[in-house]
Amino acid sequence: MSTLNEPFYIRYYSGHQGRHGHEFLEFDFRVLGDGRSASARYANNSNYRNDSLIRKEMNISSLLVEEIKRIIKTSEIMKEDDSKWPQKNKDGRQ
């Protein structure tokens, strides 16, 4: 398996501009500069029922980073292309 010393960053974002404004869900994982630690960040913005932006950040273990890399590799998600996905409509539904 690879080590934390290798550069690694992945971000997932899904959002839309709908009747409740700009709503989104975002995750990112990155190995930090020292190569010995990694962080995970989460953000969720929903104006439904006047909710506010939620942001969380935490340190994660090298075991979790390796599991994320394994999931990405076995899922073959990097072979996919989102250019054929339909545009989201105003209500955020496909």
N, CA, C and O of each residue as an XYZ file, in Angstrom:
376
protein
N       0.834     -1.190      0.000
C       0.000      0.000      0.000
C       0.876      1.251      0.000
O       2.049      1.207      0.373
N       0.286      2.357     -0.423
C       1.010      3.624     -0.438
C       1.078      4.198      0.974
O       0.440      3.700      1.902
N       1.858      5.244      1.105
C       2.015      5.856      2.424
C       1.406      7.246      2.431
O       1.029      7.774      1.384
N       1.313      7.829      3.598
C       0.792      9.186      3.719
C       1.737     10.213      3.113
O       1.326     11.347      2.869
N       2.990      9.847      2.865
C       3.943     10.795      2.287
C       3.590     11.165      0.855
O       4.058     12.186      0.351
N       2.773     10.354      0.190
C       2.363     10.668     -1.175
C       1.300     11.768     -1.142
O       0.424     11.748     -0.277
N       1.364     12.729     -2.072
C       0.325     13.758     -2.121
C      -1.037     13.118     -2.413
O      -1.144     12.247     -3.276
N      -2.053     13.545     -1.707
C      -3.395     13.007     -1.930
C      -4.412     14.074     -1.565
O      -4.359     14.661     -0.484
N      -5.344     14.318     -2.491
C      -6.441     15.248     -2.245
C      -7.618     14.796     -3.077
O      -7.480     14.531     -4.272
N      -8.773     14.708     -2.450
C      -9.993     14.401     -3.191
C     -11.119     15.252     -2.630
O     -11.213     15.470     -1.422
N     -11.975     15.730     -3.533
C     -13.092     16.586     -3.137
C     -14.349     16.089     -3.822
O     -14.337     15.762     -5.008
N     -15.434     16.036     -3.066
C     -16.753     15.718     -3.608
C     -17.646     16.917     -3.341
O     -17.730     17.399     -2.212
N     -18.313     17.396     -4.383
C     -19.220     18.537     -4.251
C     -20.481     18.236     -5.044
O     -20.412     17.788     -6.189
N     -21.608     18.479     -4.446
C     -22.880     18.413     -5.153
C     -23.711     19.589     -4.678
O     -23.942     19.755     -3.480
N     -24.156     20.399     -5.617
C     -24.926     21.569     -5.219
C     -25.819     22.060     -6.338
O     -25.683     21.646     -7.490
N     -26.722     22.936     -5.989
C     -27.599     23.542     -6.980
C     -28.133     24.868     -6.447
O     -28.101     25.145     -5.248
N     -28.619     25.669     -7.378
C     -29.281     26.923     -7.047
C     -30.763     26.667     -7.242
O     -31.215     26.517     -8.377
N     -31.516     26.615     -6.177
C     -32.938     26.297     -6.261
C     -33.782     27.282     -5.491
O     -33.353     28.399     -5.201
N     -34.976     26.861     -5.165
C     -35.909     27.767     -4.482
C     -35.429     28.180     -3.098
O     -35.867     29.204     -2.573
N     -34.527     27.389     -2.493
C     -33.984     27.728     -1.176
C     -32.596     28.365     -1.276
O     -31.879     28.427     -0.278
N     -32.206     28.840     -2.463
C     -30.894     29.458     -2.648
C     -29.845     28.423     -3.033
O     -30.173     27.346     -3.530
N     -28.582     28.761     -2.798
C     -27.482     27.856     -3.141
C     -27.349     26.816     -2.036
O     -26.948     27.134     -0.916
N     -27.687     25.573     -2.359
C     -27.586     24.477     -1.401
C     -26.516     23.521     -1.896
O     -26.427     23.249     -3.094
N     -25.706     23.011     -0.981
C     -24.649     22.097     -1.395
C     -24.222     21.187     -0.258
O     -24.491     21.436      0.917
N     -23.541     20.116     -0.664
C     -22.909     19.165      0.240
C     -21.499     18.964     -0.288
O     -21.316     18.731     -1.482
N     -20.499     19.050      0.581
C     -19.106     18.961      0.134
C     -18.273     18.197      1.163
O     -18.399     18.399      2.371
N     -17.420     17.313      0.644
C     -16.441     16.599      1.463
C     -15.080     16.792      0.820
O     -14.995     16.834     -0.407
N     -14.024     16.909      1.588
C     -12.685     16.786      1.015
C     -11.752     16.123      2.013
O     -11.877     16.277      3.228
N     -10.815     15.382      1.450
C      -9.814     14.648      2.217
C      -8.458     15.015      1.656
O      -8.276     15.038      0.438
N      -7.495     15.307      2.532
C      -6.156     15.647      2.056
C      -5.103     15.220      3.066
O      -5.300     15.280      4.280
N      -3.964     14.780      2.504
C      -2.790     14.511      3.331
C      -2.123     15.854      3.554
O      -1.909     16.606      2.604
N      -1.791     16.162      4.797
C      -1.222     17.464      5.141
C       0.263     17.521      4.810
O       0.888     16.491      4.553
N       0.824     18.722      4.815
C       2.200     18.967      4.391
C       3.254     18.142      5.086
O       4.276     17.815      4.483
N       3.030     17.795      6.347
C       4.047     17.023      7.060
C       4.094     15.568      6.614
O       5.039     14.852      6.943
N       3.080     15.120      5.865
C       3.052     13.745      5.373
C       2.712     12.720      6.431
O       2.618     11.530      6.130
N       2.525     13.157      7.666
C       2.233     12.216      8.747
C       0.781     12.259      9.183
O       0.336     11.407      9.953
N       0.042     13.243      8.699
C      -1.347     13.361      9.114
C      -2.224     13.740      7.927
O      -1.732     14.152      6.876
N      -3.520     13.592      8.115
C      -4.476     13.913      7.060
C      -5.691     14.569      7.700
O      -5.932     14.426      8.899
N      -6.450     15.290      6.882
C      -7.647     15.944      7.402
C      -8.841     15.632      6.515
O      -8.705     15.347      5.325
N     -10.001     15.694      7.122
C     -11.270     15.544      6.408
C     -12.105     16.767      6.743
O     -12.183     17.182      7.899
N     -12.732     17.344      5.719
C     -13.602     18.498      5.927
C     -14.967     18.198      5.327
O     -15.085     17.497      4.323
N     -15.986     18.742      5.962
C     -17.369     18.534      5.553
C     -18.090     19.875      5.613
O     -17.913     20.638      6.562
N     -18.897     20.158      4.608
C     -19.724     21.363      4.624
C     -21.095     21.021      4.055
O     -21.206     20.283      3.076
N     -22.125     21.560      4.674
C     -23.491     21.329      4.226
C     -24.238     22.648      4.358
O     -24.368     23.191      5.455
N     -24.725     23.155      3.242
C     -25.480     24.401      3.256
C     -26.879     24.126      2.740
O     -27.059     23.779      1.573
N     -27.851     24.279      3.592
C     -29.247     24.109      3.212
C     -30.049     25.220      3.861
O     -29.985     25.417      5.075
N     -30.789     25.928      3.068
C     -31.632     26.991      3.607
C     -33.043     26.494      3.890
O     -33.915     27.275      4.271
N     -33.267     25.205      3.705
C     -34.553     24.612      4.016
C     -34.819     24.780      5.509
O     -33.977     24.430      6.336
N     -35.961     25.302      5.847
C     -36.323     25.584      7.247
C     -35.296     26.493      7.929
O     -35.044     26.380      9.129
N     -34.717     27.386      7.145
C     -33.765     28.388      7.646
C     -32.541     27.786      8.326
O     -31.989     28.385      9.249
N     -32.111     26.609      7.878
C     -30.881     26.019      8.405
C     -29.693     26.881      8.005
O     -29.749     27.588      7.000
N     -28.635     26.828      8.774
C     -27.427     27.589      8.466
C     -26.331     26.646      7.973
O     -26.472     25.424      8.024
N     -25.254     27.231      7.501
C     -24.123     26.465      6.992
C     -23.493     25.648      8.119
O     -23.231     26.163      9.206
N     -23.260     24.379      7.844
C     -22.602     23.486      8.800
C     -21.230     23.163      8.240
O     -21.119     22.708      7.102
N     -20.183     23.392      9.024
C     -18.811     23.043      8.633
C     -18.176     22.253      9.760
O     -18.290     22.609     10.932
N     -17.503     21.171      9.383
C     -16.777     20.350     10.356
C     -15.426     19.990      9.755
O     -15.306     19.811      8.543
N     -14.416     19.884     10.600
C     -13.088     19.458     10.164
C     -12.514     18.544     11.234
O     -12.691     18.777     12.429
N     -11.823     17.497     10.784
C     -11.240     16.554     11.738
C      -9.961     15.964     11.179
O      -9.754     15.951      9.965
N      -9.112     15.481     12.052
C      -7.930     14.727     11.640
C      -8.333     13.273     11.469
O      -9.155     12.749     12.220
N      -7.743     12.631     10.473
C      -8.065     11.228     10.215
C      -6.783     10.410     10.153
O      -5.695     10.946      9.945
N      -6.932      9.115     10.336
C      -5.777      8.221     10.375
C      -5.342      7.815      8.970
O      -6.091      7.957      8.003
N      -4.122      7.309      8.882
C      -3.611      6.810      7.605
C      -4.429      5.614      7.135
O      -4.553      5.385      5.931
N      -4.986      4.851      8.065
C      -5.824      3.707      7.703
C      -7.059      4.162      6.927
O      -7.450      3.520      5.952
N      -7.670      5.258      7.350
C      -8.833      5.780      6.642
C      -8.450      6.302      5.262
O      -9.190      6.090      4.301
N      -7.321      6.975      5.146
C      -6.853      7.452      3.840
C      -6.645      6.271      2.898
O      -7.046      6.326      1.736
N      -6.029      5.216      3.389
C      -5.806      4.024      2.558
C      -7.129      3.392      2.139
O      -7.247      2.910      1.013
N      -8.116      3.384      3.015
C      -9.429      2.821      2.668
C     -10.118      3.666      1.601
O     -10.744      3.116      0.694
N     -10.017      4.978      1.692
C     -10.593      5.855      0.668
C      -9.925      5.592     -0.678
O     -10.605      5.500     -1.700
N      -8.604      5.471     -0.683
C      -7.882      5.170     -1.925
C      -8.319      3.827     -2.499
O      -8.483      3.694     -3.712
N      -8.509      2.832     -1.636
C      -8.934      1.507     -2.095
C     -10.331      1.573     -2.718
O     -10.569      0.980     -3.770
N     -11.244      2.286     -2.078
C     -12.606      2.415     -2.605
C     -12.583      3.091     -3.971
O     -13.280      2.658     -4.889
N     -11.792      4.143     -4.110
C     -11.695      4.849     -5.390
C     -11.151      3.919     -6.466
O     -11.666      3.887     -7.584
N     -10.112      3.166     -6.128
C      -9.493      2.273     -7.106
C     -10.434      1.148     -7.521
O     -10.581      0.883     -8.715
N     -11.071      0.486     -6.570
C     -11.931     -0.653     -6.916
C     -13.235     -0.224     -7.576
O     -13.817     -0.994     -8.340
N     -13.705      0.990     -7.298
C     -14.956      1.451     -7.908
C     -14.766      1.871     -9.362
O     -15.736      1.945    -10.116
N     -13.535      2.145     -9.758
C     -13.209      2.620    -11.110
C     -13.922      3.935    -11.436
O     -14.195      4.223    -12.602
N     -14.217      4.719    -10.423
C     -14.912      5.990    -10.620
C     -14.093      6.967    -11.465
O     -14.661      7.827    -12.137
N     -12.777      6.842    -11.436
C     -11.931      7.750    -12.211
C     -12.072      7.532    -13.716
O     -11.610      8.356    -14.505
N     -12.703      6.434    -14.121
C     -12.941      6.173    -15.542
C     -14.228      6.833    -16.031
O     -14.495      6.846    -17.233
N     -15.024      7.378    -15.122
C     -16.314      7.966    -15.481
C     -16.155      9.413    -15.934
O     -15.167     10.078    -15.624
N     -17.162      9.883    -16.681
C     -17.178     11.245    -17.196
C     -18.574     11.817    -16.971
O     -19.561     11.229    -17.414
N     -18.666     12.944    -16.293
C     -19.983     13.497    -15.979
C     -20.537     14.417    -17.066
O     -21.556     15.073    -16.847
N     -19.894     14.481    -18.226
C     -20.359     15.377    -19.285
C     -21.723     14.967    -19.835
O     -22.408     15.794    -20.435
N     -22.135     13.717    -19.646
C     -23.416     13.238    -20.170
C     -24.536     13.314    -19.131
O     -25.668     12.929    -19.422
N     -24.243     13.800    -17.940
C     -25.272     13.899    -16.910
C     -26.218     15.046    -17.237
O     -25.778     16.069    -17.762
N     -27.508     14.901    -16.939
C     -28.447     16.002    -17.203
C     -28.213     17.160    -16.235
O     -27.735     16.969    -15.117
N     -28.556     18.350    -16.686
C     -28.477     19.518    -15.814
C     -29.574     19.425    -14.758
O     -30.673     18.946    -15.038
N     -29.276     19.882    -13.553
C     -30.283     19.879    -12.499
C     -31.291     20.988    -12.764
O     -30.935     22.067    -13.238
N     -32.557     20.707    -12.452
C     -33.565     21.736    -12.645
C     -33.673     22.627    -11.408
O     -32.940     22.436    -10.437
N     -34.571     23.582    -11.441
C     -34.679     24.570    -10.363
C     -34.949     23.940     -9.000
O     -34.484     24.452     -7.982
N     -35.692     22.841     -8.970
C     -36.027     22.185     -7.706
C     -34.931     21.252     -7.230
O     -35.058     20.652     -6.162
N     -33.843     21.112     -8.004
C     -32.740     20.253     -7.590
C     -32.991     18.787     -7.853
O     -32.305     17.930     -7.297
N     -33.963     18.488     -8.691
C     -34.252     17.092     -9.022
C     -33.769     16.804    -10.428
O     -33.734     17.698    -11.273
N     -33.397     15.565    -10.682
C     -32.949     15.185    -12.020
C     -34.130     15.016    -12.944
O     -33.953     14.696    -14.120
